[in-house]
Amino acid sequence: MSIAGNQFSVRTDAKPKYVRDLAAYVEEKMAEAKGNRSGMSTQTLVLLAAMSIADELKQSQREQRDFKREVRERSTQILKTLEREAQS
């Protein structure tokens, strides 16, 4: 696997295609961070890419948490409605 021109050996149970896809995603994020700017060090690009990926993760976690809360609230409402209907 190669990221930013550096070769890495990764030991994992994941499928090789998945690992290659991860590396490609990191490369993509580095390219986004670089944009039209030149002269950025690889270390800076990697850090910016990591921040972007971390931001995506945190947003996804927040969305998942909000979705779960919404499902719980709606489930509770449905159960209460069913219980009321069953009692009448």
BANU-403832 format. One record per atom (N, C-alpha, C): residue number from 1; atom name; z negated, y negated, x negated. Coordinates in steps of 0.2 Angstrom, whole numbers. Each point is the difference from the previous one (the first is absolute). Example, Ala and Ser with C-alpha at 12.3 -4.5 7.8 and 13.67 -1.06 7.14 Angstrom:
<gukol><n>1</n><atom>N</atom><Z>-39</Z><Y>28</Y><X>-66</X></gukol>
<gukol><n>1</n><atom>CA</atom><Z>0</Z><Y>-6</Y><X>4</X></gukol>
<gukol><n>1</n><atom>C</atom><Z>0</Z><Y>-6</Y><X>-4</X></gukol>
<gukol><n>2</n><atom>N</atom><Z>4</Z><Y>-5</Y><X>2</X></gukol>
<gukol><n>2</n><atom>CA</atom><Z>-1</Z><Y>-6</Y><X>-4</X></gukol>
<gukol><n>2</n><atom>C</atom><Z>-3</Z><Y>-5</Y><X>4</X></gukol>
This chain:
<gukol><n>1</n><atom>N</atom><Z>0</Z><Y>6</Y><X>-4</X></gukol>
<gukol><n>1</n><atom>CA</atom><Z>0</Z><Y>-6</Y><X>4</X></gukol>
<gukol><n>1</n><atom>C</atom><Z>0</Z><Y>-6</Y><X>-4</X></gukol>
<gukol><n>2</n><atom>N</atom><Z>3</Z><Y>-5</Y><X>2</X></gukol>
<gukol><n>2</n><atom>CA</atom><Z>1</Z><Y>-6</Y><X>-4</X></gukol>
<gukol><n>2</n><atom>C</atom><Z>-2</Z><Y>-6</Y><X>4</X></gukol>
<gukol><n>3</n><atom>N</atom><Z>-4</Z><Y>-5</Y><X>-2</X></gukol>
<gukol><n>3</n><atom>CA</atom><Z>-2</Z><Y>-6</Y><X>3</X></gukol>
<gukol><n>3</n><atom>C</atom><Z>1</Z><Y>-5</Y><X>-6</X></gukol>
<gukol><n>4</n><atom>N</atom><Z>3</Z><Y>-6</Y><X>2</X></gukol>
<gukol><n>4</n><atom>CA</atom><Z>1</Z><Y>-5</Y><X>-5</X></gukol>
<gukol><n>4</n><atom>C</atom><Z>2</Z><Y>2</Y><X>-7</X></gukol>
<gukol><n>5</n><atom>N</atom><Z>5</Z><Y>5</Y><X>0</X></gukol>
<gukol><n>5</n><atom>CA</atom><Z>2</Z><Y>3</Y><X>-6</X></gukol>
<gukol><n>5</n><atom>C</atom><Z>-4</Z><Y>4</Y><X>-4</X></gukol>
<gukol><n>6</n><atom>N</atom><Z>-6</Z><Y>2</Y><X>3</X></gukol>
<gukol><n>6</n><atom>CA</atom><Z>-5</Z><Y>4</Y><X>-3</X></gukol>
<gukol><n>6</n><atom>C</atom><Z>0</Z><Y>7</Y><X>3</X></gukol>
<gukol><n>7</n><atom>N</atom><Z>1</Z><Y>5</Y><X>-4</X></gukol>
<gukol><n>7</n><atom>CA</atom><Z>0</Z><Y>7</Y><X>3</X></gukol>
<gukol><n>7</n><atom>C</atom><Z>-8</Z><Y>2</Y><X>0</X></gukol>
<gukol><n>8</n><atom>N</atom><Z>-1</Z><Y>3</Y><X>6</X></gukol>
<gukol><n>8</n><atom>CA</atom><Z>-6</Z><Y>3</Y><X>1</X></gukol>
<gukol><n>8</n><atom>C</atom><Z>0</Z><Y>7</Y><X>3</X></gukol>
<gukol><n>9</n><atom>N</atom><Z>-4</Z><Y>4</Y><X>-2</X></gukol>
<gukol><n>9</n><atom>CA</atom><Z>-1</Z><Y>7</Y><X>2</X></gukol>
<gukol><n>9</n><atom>C</atom><Z>-6</Z><Y>0</Y><X>5</X></gukol>
<gukol><n>10</n><atom>N</atom><Z>2</Z><Y>3</Y><X>6</X></gukol>
<gukol><n>10</n><atom>CA</atom><Z>-6</Z><Y>0</Y><X>5</X></gukol>
<gukol><n>10</n><atom>C</atom><Z>-1</Z><Y>7</Y><X>2</X></gukol>
<gukol><n>11</n><atom>N</atom><Z>-6</Z><Y>2</Y><X>0</X></gukol>
<gukol><n>11</n><atom>CA</atom><Z>-2</Z><Y>7</Y><X>2</X></gukol>
<gukol><n>11</n><atom>C</atom><Z>-3</Z><Y>-1</Y><X>7</X></gukol>
<gukol><n>12</n><atom>N</atom><Z>3</Z><Y>3</Y><X>5</X></gukol>
<gukol><n>12</n><atom>CA</atom><Z>-2</Z><Y>-1</Y><X>7</X></gukol>
<gukol><n>12</n><atom>C</atom><Z>3</Z><Y>6</Y><X>4</X></gukol>
<gukol><n>13</n><atom>N</atom><Z>-3</Z><Y>1</Y><X>6</X></gukol>
<gukol><n>13</n><atom>CA</atom><Z>2</Z><Y>5</Y><X>4</X></gukol>
<gukol><n>13</n><atom>C</atom><Z>6</Z><Y>-2</Y><X>5</X></gukol>
<gukol><n>14</n><atom>N</atom><Z>1</Z><Y>-7</Y><X>-1</X></gukol>
<gukol><n>14</n><atom>CA</atom><Z>5</Z><Y>-3</Y><X>5</X></gukol>
<gukol><n>14</n><atom>C</atom><Z>7</Z><Y>2</Y><X>-3</X></gukol>
<gukol><n>15</n><atom>N</atom><Z>5</Z><Y>0</Y><X>5</X></gukol>
<gukol><n>15</n><atom>CA</atom><Z>6</Z><Y>2</Y><X>-2</X></gukol>
<gukol><n>15</n><atom>C</atom><Z>4</Z><Y>-5</Y><X>-4</X></gukol>
<gukol><n>16</n><atom>N</atom><Z>4</Z><Y>2</Y><X>-5</X></gukol>
<gukol><n>16</n><atom>CA</atom><Z>3</Z><Y>-5</Y><X>-4</X></gukol>
<gukol><n>16</n><atom>C</atom><Z>4</Z><Y>-6</Y><X>3</X></gukol>
<gukol><n>17</n><atom>N</atom><Z>3</Z><Y>2</Y><X>5</X></gukol>
<gukol><n>17</n><atom>CA</atom><Z>3</Z><Y>-6</Y><X>4</X></gukol>
<gukol><n>17</n><atom>C</atom><Z>-5</Z><Y>-5</Y><X>2</X></gukol>
<gukol><n>18</n><atom>N</atom><Z>-5</Z><Y>2</Y><X>3</X></gukol>
<gukol><n>18</n><atom>CA</atom><Z>-5</Z><Y>-5</Y><X>2</X></gukol>
<gukol><n>18</n><atom>C</atom><Z>-3</Z><Y>-4</Y><X>-6</X></gukol>
<gukol><n>19</n><atom>N</atom><Z>-1</Z><Y>3</Y><X>-5</X></gukol>
<gukol><n>19</n><atom>CA</atom><Z>-2</Z><Y>-4</Y><X>-6</X></gukol>
<gukol><n>19</n><atom>C</atom><Z>5</Z><Y>-5</Y><X>-3</X></gukol>
<gukol><n>20</n><atom>N</atom><Z>7</Z><Y>2</Y><X>1</X></gukol>
<gukol><n>20</n><atom>CA</atom><Z>5</Z><Y>-4</Y><X>-2</X></gukol>
<gukol><n>20</n><atom>C</atom><Z>1</Z><Y>-6</Y><X>5</X></gukol>
<gukol><n>21</n><atom>N</atom><Z>-1</Z><Y>2</Y><X>6</X></gukol>
<gukol><n>21</n><atom>CA</atom><Z>0</Z><Y>-6</Y><X>5</X></gukol>
<gukol><n>21</n><atom>C</atom><Z>-6</Z><Y>-5</Y><X>-1</X></gukol>
<gukol><n>22</n><atom>N</atom><Z>-6</Z><Y>3</Y><X>-2</X></gukol>
<gukol><n>22</n><atom>CA</atom><Z>-5</Z><Y>-5</Y><X>-1</X></gukol>
<gukol><n>22</n><atom>C</atom><Z>2</Z><Y>-5</Y><X>-6</X></gukol>
<gukol><n>23</n><atom>N</atom><Z>2</Z><Y>3</Y><X>-6</X></gukol>
<gukol><n>23</n><atom>CA</atom><Z>2</Z><Y>-3</Y><X>-5</X></gukol>
<gukol><n>23</n><atom>C</atom><Z>6</Z><Y>-6</Y><X>2</X></gukol>
<gukol><n>24</n><atom>N</atom><Z>4</Z><Y>2</Y><X>4</X></gukol>
<gukol><n>24</n><atom>CA</atom><Z>6</Z><Y>-4</Y><X>2</X></gukol>
<gukol><n>24</n><atom>C</atom><Z>-3</Z><Y>-6</Y><X>4</X></gukol>
<gukol><n>25</n><atom>N</atom><Z>-5</Z><Y>2</Y><X>4</X></gukol>
<gukol><n>25</n><atom>CA</atom><Z>-4</Z><Y>-5</Y><X>4</X></gukol>
<gukol><n>25</n><atom>C</atom><Z>-3</Z><Y>-6</Y><X>-5</X></gukol>
<gukol><n>26</n><atom>N</atom><Z>-4</Z><Y>3</Y><X>-5</X></gukol>
<gukol><n>26</n><atom>CA</atom><Z>-3</Z><Y>-5</Y><X>-4</X></gukol>
<gukol><n>26</n><atom>C</atom><Z>5</Z><Y>-4</Y><X>-4</X></gukol>
<gukol><n>27</n><atom>N</atom><Z>6</Z><Y>3</Y><X>-2</X></gukol>
<gukol><n>27</n><atom>CA</atom><Z>5</Z><Y>-4</Y><X>-3</X></gukol>
<gukol><n>27</n><atom>C</atom><Z>3</Z><Y>-5</Y><X>5</X></gukol>
<gukol><n>28</n><atom>N</atom><Z>1</Z><Y>2</Y><X>6</X></gukol>
<gukol><n>28</n><atom>CA</atom><Z>2</Z><Y>-5</Y><X>5</X></gukol>
<gukol><n>28</n><atom>C</atom><Z>-5</Z><Y>-6</Y><X>1</X></gukol>
<gukol><n>29</n><atom>N</atom><Z>-6</Z><Y>1</Y><X>0</X></gukol>
<gukol><n>29</n><atom>CA</atom><Z>-5</Z><Y>-5</Y><X>0</X></gukol>
<gukol><n>29</n><atom>C</atom><Z>0</Z><Y>-4</Y><X>-6</X></gukol>
<gukol><n>30</n><atom>N</atom><Z>1</Z><Y>3</Y><X>-6</X></gukol>
<gukol><n>30</n><atom>CA</atom><Z>0</Z><Y>-4</Y><X>-6</X></gukol>
<gukol><n>30</n><atom>C</atom><Z>6</Z><Y>-5</Y><X>1</X></gukol>
<gukol><n>31</n><atom>N</atom><Z>6</Z><Y>3</Y><X>2</X></gukol>
<gukol><n>31</n><atom>CA</atom><Z>6</Z><Y>-5</Y><X>1</X></gukol>
<gukol><n>31</n><atom>C</atom><Z>-1</Z><Y>-5</Y><X>5</X></gukol>
<gukol><n>32</n><atom>N</atom><Z>-4</Z><Y>1</Y><X>5</X></gukol>
<gukol><n>32</n><atom>CA</atom><Z>-2</Z><Y>-5</Y><X>5</X></gukol>
<gukol><n>32</n><atom>C</atom><Z>-4</Z><Y>-5</Y><X>-3</X></gukol>
<gukol><n>33</n><atom>N</atom><Z>-5</Z><Y>2</Y><X>-4</X></gukol>
<gukol><n>33</n><atom>CA</atom><Z>-4</Z><Y>-5</Y><X>-4</X></gukol>
<gukol><n>33</n><atom>C</atom><Z>3</Z><Y>-4</Y><X>-5</X></gukol>
<gukol><n>34</n><atom>N</atom><Z>5</Z><Y>3</Y><X>-3</X></gukol>
<gukol><n>34</n><atom>CA</atom><Z>4</Z><Y>-4</Y><X>-5</X></gukol>
<gukol><n>34</n><atom>C</atom><Z>4</Z><Y>-5</Y><X>3</X></gukol>
<gukol><n>35</n><atom>N</atom><Z>4</Z><Y>2</Y><X>6</X></gukol>
<gukol><n>35</n><atom>CA</atom><Z>4</Z><Y>-5</Y><X>3</X></gukol>
<gukol><n>35</n><atom>C</atom><Z>5</Z><Y>-2</Y><X>-4</X></gukol>
<gukol><n>36</n><atom>N</atom><Z>1</Z><Y>-7</Y><X>0</X></gukol>
<gukol><n>36</n><atom>CA</atom><Z>5</Z><Y>-3</Y><X>-5</X></gukol>
<gukol><n>36</n><atom>C</atom><Z>-3</Z><Y>-3</Y><X>-6</X></gukol>
<gukol><n>37</n><atom>N</atom><Z>-7</Z><Y>1</Y><X>-1</X></gukol>
<gukol><n>37</n><atom>CA</atom><Z>-3</Z><Y>-2</Y><X>-6</X></gukol>
<gukol><n>37</n><atom>C</atom><Z>1</Z><Y>4</Y><X>-6</X></gukol>
<gukol><n>38</n><atom>N</atom><Z>0</Z><Y>-3</Y><X>-5</X></gukol>
<gukol><n>38</n><atom>CA</atom><Z>1</Z><Y>4</Y><X>-7</X></gukol>
<gukol><n>38</n><atom>C</atom><Z>-6</Z><Y>-1</Y><X>-4</X></gukol>
<gukol><n>39</n><atom>N</atom><Z>0</Z><Y>4</Y><X>-5</X></gukol>
<gukol><n>39</n><atom>CA</atom><Z>-6</Z><Y>-1</Y><X>-5</X></gukol>
<gukol><n>39</n><atom>C</atom><Z>-7</Z><Y>2</Y><X>2</X></gukol>
<gukol><n>40</n><atom>N</atom><Z>0</Z><Y>4</Y><X>5</X></gukol>
<gukol><n>40</n><atom>CA</atom><Z>-6</Z><Y>3</Y><X>2</X></gukol>
<gukol><n>40</n><atom>C</atom><Z>-1</Z><Y>6</Y><X>-4</X></gukol>
<gukol><n>41</n><atom>N</atom><Z>-6</Z><Y>1</Y><X>-2</X></gukol>
<gukol><n>41</n><atom>CA</atom><Z>-2</Z><Y>7</Y><X>-4</X></gukol>
<gukol><n>41</n><atom>C</atom><Z>0</Z><Y>5</Y><X>5</X></gukol>
<gukol><n>42</n><atom>N</atom><Z>1</Z><Y>6</Y><X>-2</X></gukol>
<gukol><n>42</n><atom>CA</atom><Z>0</Z><Y>6</Y><X>4</X></gukol>
<gukol><n>42</n><atom>C</atom><Z>-7</Z><Y>1</Y><X>3</X></gukol>
<gukol><n>43</n><atom>N</atom><Z>-5</Z><Y>-2</Y><X>-4</X></gukol>
<gukol><n>43</n><atom>CA</atom><Z>-7</Z><Y>1</Y><X>2</X></gukol>
<gukol><n>43</n><atom>C</atom><Z>-1</Z><Y>-5</Y><X>6</X></gukol>
<gukol><n>44</n><atom>N</atom><Z>3</Z><Y>-6</Y><X>0</X></gukol>
<gukol><n>44</n><atom>CA</atom><Z>-1</Z><Y>-4</Y><X>6</X></gukol>
<gukol><n>44</n><atom>C</atom><Z>4</Z><Y>2</Y><X>6</X></gukol>
<gukol><n>45</n><atom>N</atom><Z>6</Z><Y>3</Y><X>-1</X></gukol>
<gukol><n>45</n><atom>CA</atom><Z>3</Z><Y>3</Y><X>5</X></gukol>
<gukol><n>45</n><atom>C</atom><Z>-3</Z><Y>6</Y><X>3</X></gukol>
<gukol><n>46</n><atom>N</atom><Z>-3</Z><Y>4</Y><X>-4</X></gukol>
<gukol><n>46</n><atom>CA</atom><Z>-4</Z><Y>6</Y><X>3</X></gukol>
<gukol><n>46</n><atom>C</atom><Z>-6</Z><Y>-3</Y><X>4</X></gukol>
<gukol><n>47</n><atom>N</atom><Z>-3</Z><Y>-5</Y><X>-3</X></gukol>
<gukol><n>47</n><atom>CA</atom><Z>-6</Z><Y>-2</Y><X>4</X></gukol>
<gukol><n>47</n><atom>C</atom><Z>2</Z><Y>-3</Y><X>7</X></gukol>
<gukol><n>48</n><atom>N</atom><Z>5</Z><Y>-4</Y><X>0</X></gukol>
<gukol><n>48</n><atom>CA</atom><Z>3</Z><Y>-3</Y><X>6</X></gukol>
<gukol><n>48</n><atom>C</atom><Z>2</Z><Y>5</Y><X>5</X></gukol>
<gukol><n>49</n><atom>N</atom><Z>3</Z><Y>5</Y><X>-3</X></gukol>
<gukol><n>49</n><atom>CA</atom><Z>3</Z><Y>6</Y><X>5</X></gukol>
<gukol><n>49</n><atom>C</atom><Z>-7</Z><Y>4</Y><X>2</X></gukol>
<gukol><n>50</n><atom>N</atom><Z>-5</Z><Y>1</Y><X>-4</X></gukol>
<gukol><n>50</n><atom>CA</atom><Z>-6</Z><Y>3</Y><X>2</X></gukol>
<gukol><n>50</n><atom>C</atom><Z>-3</Z><Y>-4</Y><X>6</X></gukol>
<gukol><n>51</n><atom>N</atom><Z>0</Z><Y>-7</Y><X>-1</X></gukol>
<gukol><n>51</n><atom>CA</atom><Z>-3</Z><Y>-4</Y><X>5</X></gukol>
<gukol><n>51</n><atom>C</atom><Z>3</Z><Y>0</Y><X>7</X></gukol>
<gukol><n>52</n><atom>N</atom><Z>7</Z><Y>1</Y><X>-1</X></gukol>
<gukol><n>52</n><atom>CA</atom><Z>4</Z><Y>0</Y><X>6</X></gukol>
<gukol><n>52</n><atom>C</atom><Z>-1</Z><Y>7</Y><X>4</X></gukol>
<gukol><n>53</n><atom>N</atom><Z>0</Z><Y>5</Y><X>-4</X></gukol>
<gukol><n>53</n><atom>CA</atom><Z>-1</Z><Y>7</Y><X>3</X></gukol>
<gukol><n>53</n><atom>C</atom><Z>-8</Z><Y>0</Y><X>3</X></gukol>
<gukol><n>54</n><atom>N</atom><Z>-4</Z><Y>-3</Y><X>-4</X></gukol>
<gukol><n>54</n><atom>CA</atom><Z>-7</Z><Y>0</Y><X>3</X></gukol>
<gukol><n>54</n><atom>C</atom><Z>-1</Z><Y>-4</Y><X>7</X></gukol>
<gukol><n>55</n><atom>N</atom><Z>4</Z><Y>-5</Y><X>0</X></gukol>
<gukol><n>55</n><atom>CA</atom><Z>0</Z><Y>-4</Y><X>6</X></gukol>
<gukol><n>55</n><atom>C</atom><Z>3</Z><Y>4</Y><X>6</X></gukol>
<gukol><n>56</n><atom>N</atom><Z>6</Z><Y>3</Y><X>-2</X></gukol>
<gukol><n>56</n><atom>CA</atom><Z>3</Z><Y>4</Y><X>6</X></gukol>
<gukol><n>56</n><atom>C</atom><Z>-5</Z><Y>6</Y><X>2</X></gukol>
<gukol><n>57</n><atom>N</atom><Z>-4</Z><Y>3</Y><X>-5</X></gukol>
<gukol><n>57</n><atom>CA</atom><Z>-5</Z><Y>5</Y><X>2</X></gukol>
<gukol><n>57</n><atom>C</atom><Z>-5</Z><Y>-3</Y><X>4</X></gukol>
<gukol><n>58</n><atom>N</atom><Z>-3</Z><Y>-6</Y><X>-2</X></gukol>
<gukol><n>58</n><atom>CA</atom><Z>-6</Z><Y>-3</Y><X>4</X></gukol>
<gukol><n>58</n><atom>C</atom><Z>3</Z><Y>-2</Y><X>7</X></gukol>
<gukol><n>59</n><atom>N</atom><Z>6</Z><Y>-2</Y><X>1</X></gukol>
<gukol><n>59</n><atom>CA</atom><Z>3</Z><Y>-2</Y><X>6</X></gukol>
<gukol><n>59</n><atom>C</atom><Z>0</Z><Y>6</Y><X>5</X></gukol>
<gukol><n>60</n><atom>N</atom><Z>3</Z><Y>5</Y><X>-3</X></gukol>
<gukol><n>60</n><atom>CA</atom><Z>1</Z><Y>7</Y><X>3</X></gukol>
<gukol><n>60</n><atom>C</atom><Z>-7</Z><Y>2</Y><X>3</X></gukol>
<gukol><n>61</n><atom>N</atom><Z>-5</Z><Y>0</Y><X>-5</X></gukol>
<gukol><n>61</n><atom>CA</atom><Z>-6</Z><Y>3</Y><X>2</X></gukol>
<gukol><n>61</n><atom>C</atom><Z>-3</Z><Y>-5</Y><X>6</X></gukol>
<gukol><n>62</n><atom>N</atom><Z>1</Z><Y>-6</Y><X>0</X></gukol>
<gukol><n>62</n><atom>CA</atom><Z>-3</Z><Y>-4</Y><X>5</X></gukol>
<gukol><n>62</n><atom>C</atom><Z>4</Z><Y>1</Y><X>7</X></gukol>
<gukol><n>63</n><atom>N</atom><Z>6</Z><Y>1</Y><X>-1</X></gukol>
<gukol><n>63</n><atom>CA</atom><Z>4</Z><Y>2</Y><X>6</X></gukol>
<gukol><n>63</n><atom>C</atom><Z>-2</Z><Y>7</Y><X>3</X></gukol>
<gukol><n>64</n><atom>N</atom><Z>-1</Z><Y>4</Y><X>-4</X></gukol>
<gukol><n>64</n><atom>CA</atom><Z>-2</Z><Y>7</Y><X>2</X></gukol>
<gukol><n>64</n><atom>C</atom><Z>-7</Z><Y>0</Y><X>3</X></gukol>
<gukol><n>65</n><atom>N</atom><Z>-5</Z><Y>-4</Y><X>-3</X></gukol>
<gukol><n>65</n><atom>CA</atom><Z>-7</Z><Y>-1</Y><X>3</X></gukol>
<gukol><n>65</n><atom>C</atom><Z>1</Z><Y>-4</Y><X>7</X></gukol>
<gukol><n>66</n><atom>N</atom><Z>4</Z><Y>-5</Y><X>0</X></gukol>
<gukol><n>66</n><atom>CA</atom><Z>1</Z><Y>-3</Y><X>7</X></gukol>
<gukol><n>66</n><atom>C</atom><Z>3</Z><Y>4</Y><X>5</X></gukol>
<gukol><n>67</n><atom>N</atom><Z>5</Z><Y>5</Y><X>-2</X></gukol>
<gukol><n>67</n><atom>CA</atom><Z>3</Z><Y>4</Y><X>5</X></gukol>
<gukol><n>67</n><atom>C</atom><Z>-5</Z><Y>5</Y><X>2</X></gukol>
<gukol><n>68</n><atom>N</atom><Z>-4</Z><Y>3</Y><X>-5</X></gukol>
<gukol><n>68</n><atom>CA</atom><Z>-5</Z><Y>5</Y><X>2</X></gukol>
<gukol><n>68</n><atom>C</atom><Z>-5</Z><Y>-3</Y><X>5</X></gukol>
<gukol><n>69</n><atom>N</atom><Z>-2</Z><Y>-6</Y><X>-1</X></gukol>
<gukol><n>69</n><atom>CA</atom><Z>-5</Z><Y>-4</Y><X>4</X></gukol>
<gukol><n>69</n><atom>C</atom><Z>3</Z><Y>-1</Y><X>7</X></gukol>
<gukol><n>70</n><atom>N</atom><Z>6</Z><Y>-2</Y><X>0</X></gukol>
<gukol><n>70</n><atom>CA</atom><Z>4</Z><Y>-1</Y><X>7</X></gukol>
<gukol><n>70</n><atom>C</atom><Z>0</Z><Y>7</Y><X>4</X></gukol>
<gukol><n>71</n><atom>N</atom><Z>2</Z><Y>5</Y><X>-4</X></gukol>
<gukol><n>71</n><atom>CA</atom><Z>0</Z><Y>7</Y><X>3</X></gukol>
<gukol><n>71</n><atom>C</atom><Z>-7</Z><Y>2</Y><X>3</X></gukol>
<gukol><n>72</n><atom>N</atom><Z>-5</Z><Y>-1</Y><X>-4</X></gukol>
<gukol><n>72</n><atom>CA</atom><Z>-7</Z><Y>1</Y><X>3</X></gukol>
<gukol><n>72</n><atom>C</atom><Z>-2</Z><Y>-4</Y><X>6</X></gukol>
<gukol><n>73</n><atom>N</atom><Z>2</Z><Y>-6</Y><X>0</X></gukol>
<gukol><n>73</n><atom>CA</atom><Z>-2</Z><Y>-4</Y><X>5</X></gukol>
<gukol><n>73</n><atom>C</atom><Z>4</Z><Y>2</Y><X>7</X></gukol>
<gukol><n>74</n><atom>N</atom><Z>7</Z><Y>1</Y><X>-1</X></gukol>
<gukol><n>74</n><atom>CA</atom><Z>4</Z><Y>2</Y><X>6</X></gukol>
<gukol><n>74</n><atom>C</atom><Z>-3</Z><Y>7</Y><X>2</X></gukol>
<gukol><n>75</n><atom>N</atom><Z>-1</Z><Y>5</Y><X>-5</X></gukol>
<gukol><n>75</n><atom>CA</atom><Z>-3</Z><Y>6</Y><X>2</X></gukol>
<gukol><n>75</n><atom>C</atom><Z>-6</Z><Y>0</Y><X>5</X></gukol>
<gukol><n>76</n><atom>N</atom><Z>-4</Z><Y>-5</Y><X>-3</X></gukol>
<gukol><n>76</n><atom>CA</atom><Z>-7</Z><Y>-1</Y><X>4</X></gukol>
<gukol><n>76</n><atom>C</atom><Z>2</Z><Y>-2</Y><X>7</X></gukol>
<gukol><n>77</n><atom>N</atom><Z>4</Z><Y>-5</Y><X>0</X></gukol>
<gukol><n>77</n><atom>CA</atom><Z>2</Z><Y>-3</Y><X>7</X></gukol>
<gukol><n>77</n><atom>C</atom><Z>3</Z><Y>5</Y><X>4</X></gukol>
<gukol><n>78</n><atom>N</atom><Z>4</Z><Y>4</Y><X>-2</X></gukol>
<gukol><n>78</n><atom>CA</atom><Z>3</Z><Y>6</Y><X>4</X></gukol>
<gukol><n>78</n><atom>C</atom><Z>-5</Z><Y>5</Y><X>2</X></gukol>
<gukol><n>79</n><atom>N</atom><Z>-4</Z><Y>2</Y><X>-4</X></gukol>
<gukol><n>79</n><atom>CA</atom><Z>-6</Z><Y>4</Y><X>2</X></gukol>
<gukol><n>79</n><atom>C</atom><Z>-4</Z><Y>-2</Y><X>5</X></gukol>
<gukol><n>80</n><atom>N</atom><Z>-2</Z><Y>-7</Y><X>-1</X></gukol>
<gukol><n>80</n><atom>CA</atom><Z>-4</Z><Y>-3</Y><X>5</X></gukol>
<gukol><n>80</n><atom>C</atom><Z>4</Z><Y>0</Y><X>7</X></gukol>
<gukol><n>81</n><atom>N</atom><Z>6</Z><Y>-2</Y><X>0</X></gukol>
<gukol><n>81</n><atom>CA</atom><Z>4</Z><Y>0</Y><X>6</X></gukol>
<gukol><n>81</n><atom>C</atom><Z>0</Z><Y>7</Y><X>3</X></gukol>
<gukol><n>82</n><atom>N</atom><Z>1</Z><Y>5</Y><X>-4</X></gukol>
<gukol><n>82</n><atom>CA</atom><Z>1</Z><Y>7</Y><X>3</X></gukol>
<gukol><n>82</n><atom>C</atom><Z>-7</Z><Y>2</Y><X>3</X></gukol>
<gukol><n>83</n><atom>N</atom><Z>-5</Z><Y>-2</Y><X>-4</X></gukol>
<gukol><n>83</n><atom>CA</atom><Z>-7</Z><Y>2</Y><X>3</X></gukol>
<gukol><n>83</n><atom>C</atom><Z>-1</Z><Y>-3</Y><X>7</X></gukol>
<gukol><n>84</n><atom>N</atom><Z>1</Z><Y>-7</Y><X>0</X></gukol>
<gukol><n>84</n><atom>CA</atom><Z>0</Z><Y>-3</Y><X>6</X></gukol>
<gukol><n>84</n><atom>C</atom><Z>4</Z><Y>3</Y><X>6</X></gukol>
<gukol><n>85</n><atom>N</atom><Z>6</Z><Y>2</Y><X>-2</X></gukol>
<gukol><n>85</n><atom>CA</atom><Z>4</Z><Y>3</Y><X>5</X></gukol>
<gukol><n>85</n><atom>C</atom><Z>-2</Z><Y>7</Y><X>2</X></gukol>
<gukol><n>86</n><atom>N</atom><Z>-3</Z><Y>3</Y><X>-4</X></gukol>
<gukol><n>86</n><atom>CA</atom><Z>-3</Z><Y>7</Y><X>1</X></gukol>
<gukol><n>86</n><atom>C</atom><Z>-6</Z><Y>0</Y><X>5</X></gukol>
<gukol><n>87</n><atom>N</atom><Z>-4</Z><Y>-6</Y><X>-1</X></gukol>
<gukol><n>87</n><atom>CA</atom><Z>-6</Z><Y>0</Y><X>4</X></gukol>
<gukol><n>87</n><atom>C</atom><Z>2</Z><Y>-3</Y><X>7</X></gukol>
<gukol><n>88</n><atom>N</atom><Z>5</Z><Y>-3</Y><X>1</X></gukol>
<gukol><n>88</n><atom>CA</atom><Z>2</Z><Y>-3</Y><X>7</X></gukol>
<gukol><n>88</n><atom>C</atom><Z>4</Z><Y>5</Y><X>4</X></gukol>
